[in-house]
Amino acid sequence: MRQQGKIIVQALRAVAANRDGTSDRGPHDRLLRAMFSAAVDSALPLRCVPPHLPSPPTGRTVVVGAGKAAAAMARAVEQHWQGPLSGVVVTRYGHAVRCDQITVLEAGHPVPDQAGVEAAGRIIEAVSGLDPEDLVLCLISGGGSALLPALPPGVSLGDEQELARALLHSGATVAEMNCVRKHISLIKGGRLAEAAAPARVVTLVISDVPGDDPSTIASGPTVPDATTSEEALRIITNRGIDVPPAIRDWLERPESETPNPQAVAVPDCRMIATPQLALEAAARVASEAGYTPLILGSAIEGEARDVGTVHAGIVHQILEHGQPVAAPCVLLSGGETTVTVRGPGRGGRNVEFLLSLLIGLRSVPRVAAIAADTDGIDGTEDNAGALIDCASLDRARSLGLSAAEFLQRNDAYSFFEATGDLVVTGATFTNVNDFRAIVIDAPSISQERPPR
């Protein structure tokens, strides 16, 4: 391990001028970044919030919200709302945007902290005691579940944090994680809407989940929940998660059940930005650049390394047979993969996908790719993702790095940090999940007609 550390240090020194992955290696680099930017821009709150705002009520307007985009969404509301506002939203540390009438709080993500507990309490307080003439405008985006730890009786913050870490390392899907989270909360799974009654509740949602299910995004605080505590317990068992006794005790109590769709009115929930719309924006950029875009799917799930292997297989099919689309083309996909952590390395699902893709491509020519999280943060690191091209494996080998060894220990971040291929954007103030694009060029004349 010590020798591997020395290799990484030497590699970092060798690529010091390009260690953040921001240098331009040519037209592939520019096209990949332009498509990622288009995807992010399509979901910026200032663009997607105003068209979906409801009419002002005769009573009060209270704005609440949670997620990585919540503060930017609140600012967009302030800039386009006619009449007085009040309220409170919570976002991840580093994602705050200044608002004049709405209080913006920051809290921990992906592991909740005391600031999140206090923020959840203030949000519940803000919507309590309202009248039917009042409006609660709820702003929801990805990350909101971790930011709203409203603890049930007997469950401590330490219990919640232990569960959060176990879920993140278990390989559970986002739907599975949020099923568990909803049943260990006094605000998720429709409970916030209960607290706001009898006021009218309108929810604006920026989706970060496969399928755009509003009951899953941020664990659906204003949306009735079709899952049960029994399902949450089954997920915990199936994923081999050792939960604190207080959490298991709570899940076995009837009070842990969330409001179900049969018990509450149909919510006014407006999906204002989605992964599909982001991929379509990127596809337009690809078309303008002369490439045929092929959207493989906006809701792709599974182990990141397995998804990377599948994408590599599709690339080889295109290169060898021109199927399912001929080059020049761009393969686009989104969704939320998972990483079952088995090694001690650093990384997120996007760089793990990309490292697996790189291994599967085997340095084939004419191919370059990007995988990045549209919120600017891949997992818990400081990068959005990374970039690769047909020479990436050769560069790694010249630095003494084995892609397979880095993948085995879930250390894709360190690999791409060493090769200088990380994509670092900082907070984007939105979140429509993962973005993946693979550029495949047409063969040159010399490649089409090998010399005799």
C-alpha positions as CSV (number, residue, x, y, z in Angstrom):
1,M,0.0,0.0,0.0
2,R,2.9,2.3,0.8
3,Q,4.5,1.6,-2.5
4,Q,1.2,2.4,-4.3
5,G,1.1,5.7,-2.4
6,K,4.5,6.6,-3.7
7,I,3.4,5.8,-7.3
8,I,0.4,8.1,-6.9
9,V,2.5,10.9,-5.5
10,Q,4.9,10.6,-8.5
11,A,2.0,10.6,-10.9
12,L,0.5,13.7,-9.3
13,R,3.8,15.5,-9.7
14,A,4.1,14.4,-13.3
15,V,0.7,15.9,-14.2
16,A,0.6,18.9,-11.8
17,A,-0.3,21.3,-14.6
18,N,-3.5,19.3,-15.3
19,R,-4.5,17.7,-12.0
20,D,-8.0,19.2,-11.8
21,G,-8.9,18.0,-15.3
22,T,-9.7,21.5,-16.6
23,S,-7.2,21.7,-19.5
24,D,-8.5,21.4,-23.1
25,R,-7.2,18.3,-24.9
26,G,-9.0,19.1,-28.1
27,P,-12.5,19.0,-29.7
28,H,-13.6,15.9,-27.8
29,D,-12.9,17.7,-24.5
30,R,-14.8,20.8,-25.6
31,L,-17.8,18.8,-26.9
32,L,-18.1,16.6,-23.8
33,R,-18.0,19.7,-21.5
34,A,-20.5,21.6,-23.7
35,M,-23.0,18.7,-23.5
36,F,-22.5,18.5,-19.7
37,S,-23.0,22.3,-19.4
38,A,-26.2,22.1,-21.5
39,A,-27.6,19.3,-19.3
40,V,-26.9,21.4,-16.1
41,D,-28.2,24.6,-17.7
42,S,-31.5,23.0,-18.5
43,A,-32.2,22.4,-14.8
44,L,-31.0,25.7,-13.4
45,P,-33.7,27.1,-11.1
46,L,-33.8,30.5,-12.7
47,R,-34.7,28.8,-15.9
48,C,-37.2,26.2,-14.7
49,V,-38.9,27.6,-11.6
50,P,-40.7,30.7,-12.9
51,P,-42.9,28.9,-15.5
52,H,-44.4,26.7,-12.8
53,L,-45.2,29.1,-10.1
54,P,-48.8,29.0,-8.9
55,S,-51.1,32.1,-8.5
56,P,-50.7,34.0,-5.3
57,P,-53.2,33.1,-2.6
58,T,-55.6,35.4,-0.8
59,G,-53.8,34.5,2.4
60,R,-50.1,34.1,3.3
61,T,-47.4,32.5,1.2
62,V,-44.9,30.3,3.1
63,V,-41.9,28.9,1.2
64,V,-40.2,25.8,2.5
65,G,-37.8,23.4,0.9
66,A,-34.9,21.0,1.0
67,G,-32.2,19.8,-1.4
68,K,-29.0,20.8,-3.2
69,A,-31.0,23.2,-5.4
70,A,-33.4,24.5,-2.7
71,A,-31.6,27.8,-2.0
72,A,-31.3,28.6,-5.7
73,M,-35.0,27.7,-6.2
74,A,-35.9,30.0,-3.3
75,R,-34.0,32.9,-4.9
76,A,-35.8,32.2,-8.2
77,V,-39.2,32.4,-6.4
78,E,-38.3,35.7,-4.8
79,Q,-37.3,37.2,-8.1
80,H,-40.6,36.2,-9.8
81,W,-43.2,36.3,-7.1
82,Q,-45.8,39.0,-6.8
83,G,-46.5,39.7,-3.1
84,P,-45.0,39.1,0.3
85,L,-43.2,35.8,1.2
86,S,-41.7,34.1,4.2
87,G,-40.3,30.8,4.9
88,V,-37.2,28.6,5.3
89,V,-35.2,26.2,3.1
90,V,-32.2,24.0,3.8
91,T,-29.4,23.0,1.4
92,R,-26.1,21.3,1.6
93,Y,-23.1,23.2,2.9
94,G,-21.6,25.3,0.2
95,H,-24.8,25.4,-1.8
96,A,-26.4,28.5,-0.2
97,V,-27.7,31.4,-2.3
98,R,-28.6,34.8,-0.7
99,C,-32.3,35.4,-0.3
100,D,-34.0,38.5,1.0
101,Q,-37.3,37.1,2.4
102,I,-36.7,33.4,2.8
103,T,-34.2,32.1,5.4
104,V,-31.6,29.8,3.9
105,L,-30.0,27.2,6.2
106,E,-27.2,24.8,5.5
107,A,-26.7,21.2,6.8
108,G,-24.8,18.0,6.3
109,H,-25.1,15.7,3.3
110,P,-25.0,12.8,2.7
111,V,-24.7,12.0,6.4
112,P,-27.2,14.2,8.4
113,D,-26.1,16.4,11.2
114,Q,-27.5,18.6,14.0
115,A,-27.9,21.5,11.7
116,G,-30.3,19.3,9.6
117,V,-32.3,18.4,12.7
118,E,-32.7,22.0,13.6
119,A,-33.6,22.9,10.0
120,A,-36.3,20.2,9.8
121,G,-37.8,21.5,13.1
122,R,-37.9,25.1,11.7
123,I,-39.6,23.9,8.5
124,I,-42.3,22.1,10.4
125,E,-42.8,25.1,12.6
126,A,-43.1,27.4,9.5
127,V,-46.0,25.4,8.1
128,S,-47.9,24.9,11.3
129,G,-51.0,26.8,12.2
130,L,-51.9,27.9,8.7
131,D,-55.4,28.6,7.3
132,P,-57.1,27.2,4.1
133,E,-56.5,30.6,2.4
134,D,-52.7,30.2,2.8
135,L,-50.3,28.7,0.4
136,V,-47.3,26.5,1.2
137,L,-44.8,26.5,-1.7
138,C,-42.5,23.5,-1.2
139,L,-39.2,23.5,-3.2
140,I,-37.8,20.0,-3.5
141,S,-34.6,18.7,-5.1
142,G,-32.1,15.8,-4.7
143,G,-30.3,15.6,-1.4
144,G,-33.3,16.7,0.6
145,S,-33.7,13.4,2.4
146,A,-30.3,13.7,4.2
147,L,-30.9,17.3,4.9
148,L,-34.2,16.7,6.8
149,P,-33.5,14.4,9.7
150,A,-36.7,14.9,11.8
151,L,-36.1,12.2,14.4
152,P,-38.9,10.1,15.8
153,P,-39.1,9.4,19.5
154,G,-36.3,7.2,20.9
155,V,-34.1,7.6,17.8
156,S,-30.9,9.7,18.3
157,L,-28.9,11.7,15.7
158,G,-26.1,9.2,16.2
159,D,-28.5,6.4,15.3
160,E,-29.6,8.2,12.1
161,Q,-26.0,8.9,11.1
162,E,-25.0,5.2,11.6
163,L,-27.9,4.2,9.4
164,A,-27.0,6.7,6.8
165,R,-23.4,5.5,6.5
166,A,-24.6,1.9,6.3
167,L,-27.1,2.6,3.6
168,L,-24.5,4.5,1.5
169,H,-22.1,1.5,1.7
170,S,-24.7,-1.2,1.1
171,G,-25.3,-0.8,-2.6
172,A,-29.0,0.0,-2.0
173,T,-30.8,1.9,-4.7
174,V,-32.1,5.4,-4.0
175,A,-35.6,4.1,-3.8
176,E,-34.6,1.5,-1.2
177,M,-32.7,4.1,0.8
178,N,-35.5,6.5,0.8
179,C,-38.1,3.9,1.7
180,V,-36.1,3.3,4.9
181,R,-35.5,7.0,5.5
182,K,-39.2,7.9,5.1
183,H,-40.2,5.5,7.9
184,I,-37.7,6.9,10.3
185,S,-38.8,10.5,10.0
186,L,-41.5,12.9,11.2
187,I,-41.3,15.0,8.0
188,K,-40.8,12.7,5.0
189,G,-43.2,10.4,3.2
190,G,-46.0,13.0,3.2
191,R,-45.8,14.1,6.8
192,L,-44.8,17.7,5.9
193,A,-48.1,18.0,3.9
194,E,-50.0,16.7,7.0
195,A,-48.3,19.4,9.1
196,A,-49.3,22.1,6.6
197,A,-53.0,21.2,6.5
198,P,-55.4,22.8,5.9
199,A,-53.3,25.2,3.8
200,R,-52.9,24.5,0.1
201,V,-49.6,22.9,-0.7
202,V,-47.9,23.2,-4.1
203,T,-44.6,21.4,-4.6
204,L,-42.0,22.2,-7.3
205,V,-39.6,19.3,-7.9
206,I,-36.3,19.0,-9.6
207,S,-35.9,15.3,-10.1
208,D,-32.7,13.4,-9.4
209,V,-34.2,9.9,-9.3
210,P,-34.7,7.3,-12.0
211,G,-38.4,7.4,-13.1
212,D,-39.0,10.8,-11.5
213,D,-41.1,9.4,-8.8
214,P,-42.0,12.4,-6.5
215,S,-42.5,10.2,-3.5
216,T,-38.8,9.1,-3.8
217,I,-37.2,12.5,-4.5
218,A,-36.0,13.8,-1.1
219,S,-38.2,11.1,0.4
220,G,-41.3,12.9,-0.7
221,P,-42.1,15.2,2.3
222,T,-45.4,16.4,0.7
223,V,-46.3,13.3,-1.3
224,P,-48.2,10.3,0.1
225,D,-46.1,7.1,0.4
226,A,-47.1,3.7,-0.9
227,T,-44.3,1.9,0.9
228,T,-44.5,0.4,4.3
229,S,-42.4,-0.1,7.4
230,E,-42.4,-3.8,6.7
231,E,-40.7,-3.1,3.4
232,A,-38.2,-0.9,5.1
233,L,-37.3,-3.7,7.5
234,R,-37.1,-6.1,4.6
235,I,-34.6,-3.8,2.8
236,I,-32.5,-3.6,5.9
237,T,-32.4,-7.4,6.1
238,N,-31.8,-8.0,2.4
239,R,-28.9,-5.5,2.3
240,G,-27.3,-7.0,5.4
241,I,-27.5,-3.7,7.3
242,D,-26.9,-3.8,11.1
243,V,-29.2,-1.0,12.3
244,P,-29.2,0.5,15.8
245,P,-31.8,-1.2,18.1
246,A,-33.7,2.1,18.5
247,I,-34.3,2.3,14.7
248,R,-35.5,-1.3,14.5
249,D,-37.8,-0.7,17.5
250,W,-39.3,2.3,15.8
251,L,-39.9,0.5,12.5
252,E,-41.8,-2.2,14.3
253,R,-44.2,0.4,15.8
254,P,-47.4,1.3,14.0
255,E,-46.5,5.0,14.3
256,S,-43.7,4.6,11.8
257,E,-46.2,4.1,9.0
258,T,-46.4,7.1,6.6
259,P,-49.5,8.6,5.1
260,N,-50.6,6.4,2.2
261,P,-52.2,7.5,-1.1
262,Q,-55.6,6.3,-0.1
263,A,-55.7,8.4,3.1
264,V,-54.8,11.9,1.6
265,A,-55.7,14.1,-1.3
266,V,-53.8,14.0,-4.6
267,P,-50.9,16.4,-4.2
268,D,-50.3,19.4,-6.5
269,C,-46.8,18.3,-7.4
270,R,-45.1,19.9,-10.5
271,M,-42.0,18.3,-12.0
272,I,-40.0,21.2,-13.3
273,A,-36.7,19.6,-14.4
274,T,-35.8,16.0,-15.1
275,P,-32.9,13.8,-16.2
276,Q,-34.6,13.2,-19.5
277,L,-34.9,16.9,-20.3
278,A,-31.2,17.3,-19.4
279,L,-30.2,14.5,-21.8
280,E,-32.3,16.1,-24.6
281,A,-30.5,19.4,-24.1
282,A,-27.2,17.6,-24.4
283,A,-28.5,15.7,-27.5
284,R,-29.2,19.0,-29.2
285,V,-25.5,20.1,-28.6
286,A,-24.3,16.8,-30.1
287,S,-26.5,17.2,-33.2
288,E,-25.3,20.8,-33.8
289,A,-21.7,19.4,-33.6
290,G,-22.5,16.8,-36.4
291,Y,-22.9,13.8,-34.2
292,T,-26.0,11.5,-34.1
293,P,-27.2,11.4,-30.5
294,L,-28.6,8.2,-29.0
295,I,-30.2,8.4,-25.6
296,L,-29.8,5.0,-24.0
297,G,-32.0,5.9,-21.0
298,S,-32.5,8.5,-18.3
299,A,-33.2,6.0,-15.5
300,I,-30.3,3.5,-15.6
301,E,-29.5,1.9,-12.3
302,G,-27.3,-0.9,-11.1
303,E,-23.7,-1.3,-9.9
304,A,-21.6,1.5,-11.5
305,R,-18.9,-0.8,-12.6
306,D,-21.4,-3.2,-14.3
307,V,-23.1,-0.3,-16.1
308,G,-19.6,0.8,-17.3
309,T,-19.0,-2.6,-18.7
310,V,-22.3,-2.6,-20.5
311,H,-21.7,0.8,-22.0
312,A,-18.2,-0.4,-23.2
313,G,-19.9,-3.3,-25.0
314,I,-22.3,-1.0,-26.8
315,V,-19.3,1.1,-28.0
316,H,-17.6,-2.0,-29.4
317,Q,-20.8,-2.9,-31.2
318,I,-20.9,0.5,-32.8
319,L,-17.2,0.4,-33.8
320,E,-17.3,-3.0,-35.2
321,H,-20.8,-3.2,-36.7
322,G,-22.3,0.3,-36.8
323,Q,-25.1,-0.8,-34.5
324,P,-27.4,0.4,-33.0
325,V,-26.2,3.6,-34.6
326,A,-23.3,4.4,-36.9
327,A,-20.5,6.8,-36.0
328,P,-20.1,9.7,-35.6
329,C,-22.4,9.5,-32.7
330,V,-22.8,10.3,-29.0
331,L,-24.2,7.9,-26.5
332,L,-26.1,9.6,-23.7
333,S,-27.4,8.2,-20.5
334,G,-28.5,9.2,-17.0
335,G,-30.0,7.8,-13.8
336,E,-28.3,6.8,-10.6
337,T,-26.0,3.9,-10.3
338,T,-24.8,2.5,-7.0
339,V,-21.4,1.5,-5.5
340,T,-21.1,-1.4,-3.1
341,V,-18.0,-0.3,-1.2
342,R,-15.6,-3.2,-0.7
343,G,-12.3,-1.4,-0.7
344,P,-10.6,1.5,1.2
345,G,-10.3,3.8,-1.7
346,R,-11.9,7.2,-2.6
347,G,-14.5,7.6,-5.3
348,G,-18.1,8.2,-6.4
349,R,-20.4,6.3,-8.7
350,N,-19.5,8.4,-11.8
351,V,-15.8,7.9,-11.6
352,E,-16.3,4.2,-10.8
353,F,-18.5,3.9,-13.9
354,L,-15.8,5.7,-15.9
355,L,-13.0,3.6,-14.7
356,S,-14.9,0.4,-15.5
357,L,-15.7,1.9,-19.0
358,L,-12.1,2.7,-19.6
359,I,-11.1,-0.9,-18.8
360,G,-13.8,-2.3,-21.1
361,L,-12.8,0.0,-24.0
362,R,-9.2,-1.3,-24.0
363,S,-7.8,1.9,-25.5
364,V,-9.9,1.7,-28.7
365,P,-9.4,4.8,-30.9
366,R,-12.0,7.4,-31.7
367,V,-13.7,7.3,-28.3
368,A,-13.9,9.8,-25.5
369,A,-16.3,10.1,-22.5
370,I,-17.5,12.0,-19.5
371,A,-19.4,10.9,-16.5
372,A,-20.4,13.5,-13.9
373,D,-23.0,14.4,-11.3
374,T,-25.1,17.4,-12.4
375,D,-24.9,18.8,-8.8
376,G,-21.1,19.1,-9.1
377,I,-20.4,16.6,-6.4
378,D,-19.7,12.9,-7.2
379,G,-20.4,11.1,-3.9
380,T,-18.6,12.8,-1.1
381,E,-15.6,14.1,-3.0
382,D,-14.8,17.6,-4.5
383,N,-15.2,16.6,-8.1
384,A,-18.3,16.3,-10.4
385,G,-16.8,13.3,-12.3
386,A,-14.0,12.8,-14.8
387,L,-13.1,12.6,-18.5
388,I,-11.4,9.9,-20.5
389,D,-10.2,9.5,-24.1
390,C,-8.6,6.7,-26.1
391,A,-5.1,7.5,-24.6
392,S,-6.2,7.5,-21.0
393,L,-5.1,3.9,-20.3
394,D,-1.7,4.5,-21.9
395,R,-1.2,7.6,-19.8
396,A,-2.1,5.7,-16.7
397,R,0.4,2.8,-17.6
398,S,3.1,5.3,-18.2
399,L,2.6,6.5,-14.6
400,G,2.7,3.0,-13.2
401,L,-1.0,2.9,-12.5
402,S,-3.2,-0.2,-12.9
403,A,-6.8,0.6,-13.6
404,A,-8.0,-2.8,-12.5
405,E,-6.3,-2.5,-9.1
406,F,-7.8,0.9,-8.5
407,L,-11.3,-0.4,-9.5
408,Q,-10.9,-3.4,-7.2
409,R,-10.5,-1.2,-4.1
410,N,-13.1,1.5,-5.1
411,D,-10.4,4.1,-5.7
412,A,-11.4,5.7,-8.9
413,Y,-11.0,9.2,-7.6
414,S,-7.3,8.6,-6.8
415,F,-6.8,7.1,-10.3
416,F,-8.3,10.1,-12.2
417,E,-6.7,12.6,-9.8
418,A,-3.3,11.0,-10.7
419,T,-4.0,11.1,-14.5
420,G,-5.3,14.7,-14.3
421,D,-8.8,13.7,-15.6
422,L,-11.1,14.8,-12.8
423,V,-13.8,17.3,-13.7
424,V,-14.2,19.9,-11.0
425,T,-17.0,22.4,-11.3
426,G,-18.0,23.3,-7.7
427,A,-21.7,23.5,-6.7
428,T,-24.0,23.9,-9.7
429,F,-27.1,24.7,-7.5
430,T,-29.2,22.1,-9.3
431,N,-29.4,18.3,-9.5
432,V,-30.8,16.1,-12.1
433,N,-28.6,13.1,-11.3
434,D,-25.8,11.5,-13.2
435,F,-24.8,12.5,-16.7
436,R,-22.9,10.3,-19.1
437,A,-21.8,11.0,-22.6
438,I,-19.6,8.9,-24.9
439,V,-18.4,10.4,-28.2
440,I,-17.5,8.0,-31.0
441,D,-15.9,9.5,-34.1
442,A,-16.3,8.1,-37.6
443,P,-13.2,6.2,-38.9
444,S,-10.7,8.0,-40.9
445,I,-10.0,7.0,-44.5
446,S,-6.8,5.1,-43.4
447,Q,-8.9,3.2,-40.9
448,E,-11.6,2.4,-43.4
449,R,-9.1,1.2,-46.1
450,P,-6.2,-0.6,-44.5
451,P,-3.0,-0.6,-46.6
452,R,-2.3,-3.7,-48.7
